[in-house]
Amino acid sequence: MNQKTIRLVILFAAVSLLGVGSFQLFWVNKAFDLESKQFNERVFVALNNVARTVQKLTKDTSDLYAPIQQIRSNFFIVSTNDTLHPFLLESIITKEFESRNIKTDFEYVIYDCFSDSIVFGKNVPLENDDRSFINFASRNERWKESTHYFGVYFPDKRSYIIDAIDIWIYSSIFMLIVMMFFSYTIWVILKQKRIDEIKTDFINNMTHELKTPISTISLSTDVLTRPDIIENPQRLNTYARIIKEENNRLKTQVEKVLQMASLENSSIELEKKEVDLHQLCLQTIRSFDLILKDKNGVLTTQFDAKPSIIIADAFHIGNVLFNLLDNAIKYSAENPKIELITYSDRKGIYLEIKDQGIGISDKDKKQIFDKFYRVTKGDLHDVKGYGLGLNYSKTMVHLHKGWIKLKNNTPHGSIFTIFLPFKP
C-alpha cells in the first residue's frame, strides 16, 4: 500500500468517524429536546388540573387565564385565587403527576400573602443554591394581579430525561466503542506500516554492513590461494590481517543483533559488581583515540562525581558509553568536539555526553530510542548503522534502575544525560 493510498484511507476514515459522531450527537440532542418538550407538556396539563381542583375545593367560580408560567426548564409557577394547606396541595399534585406518568422527585413552594414569605413543602432535600433560586424566582416572577400561587421545582429533571432516552445513550456508547476500535485499527495499520519500513531499512543496512566485509574476505582469500603468495610473506601477512579484521567486524555486527534478540526474550542476566565509572569512561574513551585523531576531534572530560563507585554490569554500561560516544562522533560533521561530564547527588551519578554535531529534531526525539529507528537527513541515511544502539542503551540503563534523557545543546548538537543509582 503506497503513501497516497494510506493518506486517502486516513482521510476517508476521519471523515466517516466525524460524520457518524456528528449525526449521533445530533439525534441524541434531538431525542433529549423531544423528551424534555413532552415532559413539559405533561407537567402543564397536570398543573392546570391541579389549579382547577383547587378552584373546586375553594368554590371559586372565576376564570383562570394562563395560570401556569415556566420560569426555568425545571421550575413552574401556578396562580390560584386562594391557598390550600400544604399537605392537601401536595397530595393533589402527587395524584396528578402519577396519572400523567411524571415519576421524578419534586419540591413545591407556596406563597403566603399574609406573611409575604415563601413556604417550602420539604418534599425533597434541596441544595442551598436551589433554595435560593426558588425563593428569588418565586418573589420576582409572581403575578401582580394574583396574591395566591404555588411553585413546583424538579431538581432531577435532567437525569430523568436522560434516563428516558437511555436507548440513545446506550447506542451512543456502543457507537463510541466502534469509533474507538476503528481509530485503533487505523493506528495499528499506520504503526505496522512504519514497522515494515523500519525493518526494511534495517535489512538493507544489515545487508550492506555484512556484504562489505564478506566481499573483502572473499577478495583476500582469492589472493591467498595464488601460488606466488608464498614467495611474498609480507603480502601474505597483510591479507591474513585483513581477513582477521573483517572477520572481527562481522562478529561485532552479529553480536549487536544477538544482543537485541536476547533483550527481547528477557534472557539477559546482569553481572553486577562494584564499578568505578570514571575508570570505565577512560577505558571506553581509549577506543576512540584513533578515530578522533583521524577526524581532528577533541574529547574532554570533567569528572565531578564523588564517589564514582556504582553497583553495575561493567560490560553493558561500557557498551552504553561506547554507543553514545560513537554516535557523538559519527553525527559530528567535522572536527568533533565532545564533552563527557559526571556529577552526583545522594542517590547516584549523572553522566552527560555533549556534542556539537548536527543535532536531533523534535520529531526524531520522540522516536530516537525506538528499536531500528535512525535519524535521517531528507530521504537518506548519511550514517550507517542498525538503529539498535540507543534502544539497547535505554534498555540497559533501565535494567540498572536508571534513566536516559536527550536535550538540545547550545548553539547546536545534543546532550545525552544518564542517571545511574549507586545501588540499583
C-alpha positions in Angstrom: 0.0 0.0 0.0 1.6 3.2 -1.2 1.7 6.5 0.7 -1.1 8.1 -1.4 -3.4 5.2 -0.7 -2.6 5.4 3.0 -3.4 9.1 3.1 -6.8 8.6 1.3 -7.7 5.8 3.7 -6.9 8.0 6.7 -8.9 10.9 5.2 -12.0 8.8 4.5 -11.7 7.2 7.9 -11.5 10.6 9.6 -14.5 12.0 7.6 -16.5 8.9 8.3 -15.8 9.0 12.1 -16.6 12.7 12.2 -19.8 12.2 10.2 -21.0 9.3 12.3 -20.2 11.1 15.5 -21.9 14.3 14.4 -25.1 12.5 13.4 -25.2 10.5 16.6 -24.7 13.7 18.7 -27.4 15.4 16.6 -30.0 12.7 17.1 -29.2 12.3 20.8 -29.7 16.1 21.3 -33.0 15.9 19.3 -34.2 13.0 21.4 -33.4 14.9 24.6 -35.2 18.0 23.4 -38.3 16.0 22.3 -38.4 14.1 25.7 -38.0 17.4 27.5 -40.8 19.0 25.5 -43.1 16.1 26.2 -42.2 16.3 29.9 -43.1 20.0 30.0 -46.4 19.3 28.2 -47.4 16.7 30.8 -46.4 19.0 33.6 -48.5 21.8 32.1 -51.5 19.6 31.8 -51.1 18.2 35.4 -50.6 21.6 37.0 -53.6 23.0 35.1 -55.7 20.2 36.5 -54.3 21.0 40.0 -55.3 24.6 39.6 -58.9 23.6 38.6 -59.1 21.2 41.5 -58.0 24.0 43.9 -60.8 26.1 42.4 -63.4 23.4 43.1 -62.2 22.9 46.6 -62.3 26.6 47.4 -65.6 27.0 45.5 -64.0 29.6 43.3 -66.1 30.3 40.1 -63.8 32.9 38.5 -61.9 32.1 35.3 -58.2 31.4 35.4 -56.4 32.7 32.3 -53.0 31.1 31.7 -52.5 30.1 35.3 -49.1 28.5 34.6 -45.7 30.1 34.0 -42.5 28.2 33.3 -39.7 30.2 35.0 -37.0 27.8 34.1 -36.8 24.4 32.4 -37.4 22.7 35.8 -39.4 25.3 37.7 -43.1 26.2 37.2 -45.4 28.7 39.0 -49.2 28.2 39.2 -51.6 31.1 40.0 -54.7 30.4 42.2 -57.3 32.7 43.8 -57.0 31.1 47.2 -54.5 29.0 49.1 -54.6 25.4 50.5 -53.0 23.6 53.3 -49.5 22.4 52.1 -50.2 18.7 52.7 -53.5 18.8 50.8 -51.8 20.6 47.9 -49.0 18.0 47.9 -51.5 15.1 47.7 -53.3 16.8 44.7 -50.0 17.4 42.9 -48.8 13.9 43.5 -52.0 12.3 42.3 -51.9 14.4 39.1 -48.3 13.6 38.4 -48.9 9.9 38.9 -51.7 10.0 36.4 -49.5 11.8 33.8 -46.6 9.3 34.4 -44.4 12.0 35.8 -42.2 9.9 38.0 -39.5 12.1 39.4 -38.9 13.9 42.7 -40.3 17.4 43.0 -40.4 20.2 45.6 -43.3 22.6 45.9 -43.5 26.1 47.5 -46.5 28.2 48.5 -46.6 32.0 48.6 -48.0 33.1 52.0 -49.6 36.5 51.3 -50.2 37.2 55.0 -46.5 37.0 55.9 -45.2 37.8 52.5 -43.0 34.7 52.6 -42.3 31.5 50.6 -43.1 28.3 52.4 -41.3 25.2 51.3 -43.1 21.9 51.3 -40.0 20.0 52.3 -40.9 17.2 49.9 -37.3 16.5 48.9 -34.0 17.9 50.3 -32.6 20.8 48.3 -29.1 22.3 47.9 -28.7 25.9 49.2 -28.3 27.2 45.7 -31.6 25.6 44.6 -33.4 27.0 47.6 -32.0 30.5 46.9 -33.1 30.3 43.3 -36.6 29.2 44.1 -37.0 31.9 46.8 -35.8 34.6 44.4 -37.7 33.4 41.3 -40.9 32.9 43.3 -40.9 36.5 44.5 -39.8 38.2 41.3 -41.9 36.2 38.8 -45.3 36.3 40.6 -48.4 37.8 39.0 -49.2 41.4 40.1 -52.9 40.7 39.9 -52.7 37.5 42.0 -51.9 37.2 45.7 -52.1 33.3 45.8 -49.8 31.0 43.9 -47.5 28.0 44.3 -44.4 26.7 42.5 -43.2 23.2 41.6 -39.5 22.5 41.2 -37.9 19.4 39.6 -34.3 19.1 40.9 -33.6 15.9 38.9 -35.3 16.7 35.7 -32.2 16.4 33.6 -31.3 13.0 35.0 -35.0 11.9 34.5 -34.8 13.0 30.8 -31.5 11.2 30.3 -33.0 8.0 31.8 -35.9 8.3 29.5 -33.7 8.3 26.4 -31.4 5.5 27.7 -31.6 3.6 24.4 -30.0 6.6 22.7 -27.3 6.8 25.4 -26.5 3.1 25.1 -26.4 3.3 21.3 -24.1 6.3 21.6 -21.8 4.4 24.0 -21.8 1.5 21.5 -21.1 3.9 18.7 -18.2 5.4 20.6 -16.7 2.0 21.2 -17.0 1.2 17.5 -15.3 4.5 16.6 -12.5 3.9 19.1 -12.0 0.4 17.7 -12.0 1.8 14.2 -9.5 4.5 15.2 -7.3 1.9 16.9 -7.4 -0.2 13.7 -6.2 2.8 11.7 -3.5 3.4 14.2 -2.4 -0.2 14.1 -2.2 -0.1 10.3 0.0 3.0 10.4 2.2 1.6 13.1 2.5 -1.7 11.2 3.4 0.3 8.0 6.1 2.2 10.0 7.4 -1.1 11.4 7.6 -2.6 8.0 9.5 0.5 6.7 11.9 0.3 9.7 12.5 -3.4 9.2 13.1 -3.0 5.5 15.6 -0.2 6.3 17.3 -2.4 8.9 17.6 -5.4 6.5 19.1 -3.1 3.8 21.6 -1.7 6.3 22.5 -5.1 7.7 22.9 -6.4 4.2 25.2 -3.6 3.3 27.2 -3.9 6.6 27.6 -7.6 6.1 28.2 -7.5 2.4 31.3 -5.3 2.6 33.4 -7.5 4.9 32.3 -10.6 3.1 33.4 -9.1 -0.2 36.7 -8.1 1.4 37.3 -11.6 2.8 36.4 -13.1 -0.5 38.9 -11.0 -2.4 41.6 -11.6 0.2 41.0 -15.3 0.1 41.4 -15.3 -3.7 44.7 -13.6 -3.3 45.9 -16.1 -0.7 45.1 -19.0 -3.0 47.5 -17.8 -5.6 50.7 -19.9 -5.8 53.0 -16.9 -5.8 51.8 -15.6 -2.5 54.1 -17.9 -0.6 57.1 -16.0 -2.1 55.9 -12.7 -0.6 55.5 -13.2 3.2 54.7 -9.5 3.9 51.8 -9.6 1.4 50.6 -12.9 2.9 50.6 -11.3 6.3 48.8 -8.2 5.1 45.9 -10.2 3.6 45.7 -12.5 6.6 45.4 -9.5 8.8 42.7 -8.1 6.6 40.7 -11.3 6.8 41.1 -11.3 10.6 39.9 -7.7 10.9 36.9 -8.2 8.6 36.0 -11.4 10.5 36.0 -9.4 13.8 33.9 -6.8 12.1 31.4 -9.5 11.1 31.4 -10.9 14.6 30.7 -7.5 16.0 27.7 -6.9 13.7 26.2 -10.3 14.5 26.7 -9.8 18.3 24.8 -6.5 18.1 21.8 -8.2 16.6 22.0 -11.1 19.0 22.2 -8.7 22.0 18.9 -7.1 20.9 17.3 -10.6 20.4 18.4 -11.6 24.0 16.9 -8.4 25.3 13.5 -9.1 23.6 13.5 -12.6 25.1 14.4 -11.2 28.6 17.2 -13.8 28.7 20.0 -11.4 29.6 21.5 -11.6 33.1 23.4 -8.7 34.5 26.6 -9.4 36.4 26.5 -6.5 38.9 29.5 -5.6 41.0 31.4 -2.6 42.1 32.5 -0.5 39.1 34.5 2.8 39.1 32.5 4.7 36.5 35.4 7.1 35.9 37.8 4.3 35.1 35.2 2.7 32.8 34.8 6.0 31.0 38.6 6.3 30.5 38.8 2.8 29.1 36.0 3.4 26.7 37.5 6.7 25.5 40.7 5.0 24.5 38.7 3.0 21.9 38.2 6.3 20.0 41.7 7.7 20.1 42.5 6.8 16.5 39.1 7.9 15.2 39.3 11.3 16.9 42.8 11.7 15.7 41.8 10.9 12.2 38.9 13.4 12.3 40.9 16.1 14.2 38.4 15.7 17.1 38.7 16.6 20.8 37.1 14.7 23.7 37.4 16.5 27.1 36.3 15.0 30.5 35.2 16.6 33.7 34.8 14.1 36.5 33.0 15.7 39.4 31.1 12.7 40.7 32.1 11.7 44.3 32.1 8.9 44.9 32.4 7.3 41.4 31.8 3.7 42.5 28.4 2.2 41.5 27.0 -1.3 41.5 26.6 -2.2 37.8 27.4 -4.6 35.0 30.7 -3.1 33.6 30.3 -4.8 30.2 26.9 -3.4 29.4 27.4 0.1 30.9 30.6 0.2 28.9 28.6 -0.7 25.8 26.2 2.2 26.6 29.1 4.7 26.9 30.6 3.3 23.7 27.3 3.7 21.8 26.8 7.3 22.9 30.3 8.4 22.2 30.2 6.6 18.8 27.0 8.5 17.9 28.5 11.8 19.1 31.5 11.3 16.7 29.5 9.9 13.8 26.9 12.7 13.8 29.5 15.5 14.0 30.2 16.9 10.6 33.9 17.5 11.1 36.3 18.1 13.9 34.1 16.6 16.6 34.1 18.4 20.0 32.8 16.2 22.7 32.5 16.7 26.5 32.0 13.9 29.0 30.9 15.2 32.4 29.9 13.4 35.6 28.4 14.8 38.8 26.4 13.2 41.6 23.9 13.6 44.4 23.0 11.3 47.3 21.1 8.9 45.1 23.5 8.3 42.3 25.7 9.5 39.4 24.7 11.7 36.5 26.8 11.4 33.2 26.4 13.8 30.4 27.8 13.4 26.9 27.7 16.7 24.9 28.5 17.1 21.3 28.3 19.9 18.8 27.1 17.8 15.9 24.1 18.1 13.6 21.6 17.8 16.5 18.3 15.9 16.6 15.0 17.4 15.5 12.0 17.5 17.8 10.2 15.0 15.6 13.1 12.5 15.8 13.4 13.0 19.6 10.1 11.2 20.1 11.4 8.1 18.4 15.1 8.2 18.9 15.1 5.4 21.5 12.8 3.1 19.4 14.3 -0.1 18.1 15.6 0.2 14.5 14.8 3.9 14.3 17.6 6.0 12.8 17.8 9.8 12.3 17.6 10.6 8.6 18.5 13.7 6.6 15.9 14.0 3.9 15.3 10.6 2.5 18.9 9.4 3.1 20.8 7.8 6.0 24.1 9.6 6.0 25.5 7.4 8.7 25.4 3.6 8.5 24.0 1.6 11.3 21.2 -0.6 12.5 19.3 1.8 14.8 19.9 -0.5 17.7 22.4 1.4 19.8 20.1 3.9 21.6 17.4 1.3 22.2 20.0 -1.0 23.7 21.4 1.8 25.8 18.0 2.8 27.1 17.1 -0.8 28.0 20.4 -1.3 29.8 20.1 1.9 31.8 16.5 0.9 32.8 17.7 -2.5 33.9 20.1 -0.7 36.2 17.1 1.3 37.6 18.3 4.5 36.0 17.1 6.7 33.2 18.5 8.3 30.0 17.3 11.7 28.5 18.0 13.8 25.5 18.0 17.5 25.0 19.5 20.0 22.6 22.9 21.5 23.1 23.5 25.2 22.5 24.1 26.5 19.9 23.8 23.1 18.2 24.3 19.5 18.9 22.9 17.1 21.5 23.2 16.3 25.2 22.5 12.8 26.4 22.1 12.6 30.2 22.3 9.2 32.1 21.4 8.7 35.7 22.7 5.5 37.4 21.9 4.9 41.1 24.7 3.9 43.5 22.8 0.7 44.4 20.2 -0.4 41.8 
